[in-house]
Amino acid sequence: MAKFVIRQAVTTNNCSDILRLIKELAKYEYVEEQIILTEEDLLEDGFRESPFYHCLVAKLPTAVWYSLLLLGYKPA
């Protein structure tokens, strides 16, 4: 059985992986053209004193997974 770690995304280094996974899900759901989110949006909105969203990251030896915890998040 593969070992993995689930943790809160507390570093800005996670933004590129989070955005990549969001875009992969959008492509799978055939809504890729609707994604206007950028790494800068994720950084500004998720890593401030009162973040607009929270994110959990699960890391396996060969993959990264994410879960966004939000209430109607839409970048400005």
N, C-alpha and C positions, 0 to 999 in steps of 0.2 A: 504494500500500500504506500502510495506517495505521501510524503509529509509536506504540509503547507502551513503557512502563517497568515492569519487574518489580522490586519491592523488598520488603524485610522491613517488616512493619507495626510501626514503632517509635514511633508516636505514638498517644496515646489518642484522637485525632480519628478514627481508623479504626474504632472500635468500632461506631458507628451504621451505617456502611456494611456492615461484616462481619455484624452481626446482621440487617440488612435482606436481605442475600443468602442467609444461612442460612434465613431464613423463606420467601423466595421458592422456594428449593430444596425445602423441606419441603412447601410448598403444591403444587408440581409433583408430588411423590412421594406426595401425599395423606396426609401425616402431620403436617400443620400443628398439630393439637391437641396433639401430643407435645412441642412446643418450649416449654420452661420457662425457657430461657436469657434473661438480661437483659444490657443494656449494662454494668451494674455487675459482673456475673459475668465478662464478657469482660475488663473493665478490671482487676479484682482478680487474675484467674487468669493473664492473659497478659502483664501489664506489671509483673511483680515481679522480684526478683533471680534467682529460680529459677522461671521460668514453667512452667505446666502444659501450655502449648501454644505453638507458634510459628505465625506467619501470614505468608504472602506476599500482596502486593497488586499486581495488574496494572492500570495506569491507561491507558485510551485516551482520546482526545478526547471521546468520547460515552458511555463506560461504565467501570465499575469491576468487577474480578473478584477473587476471593480463593481461597486454598488454605490450609486449616488443616493443620498438621503436628502430630499428636498421638498419644499412646498411651493410648487408653481414656479420653479426657477427658469428665468429666461434672461439671457444677458442683455444689458442695456444697449 
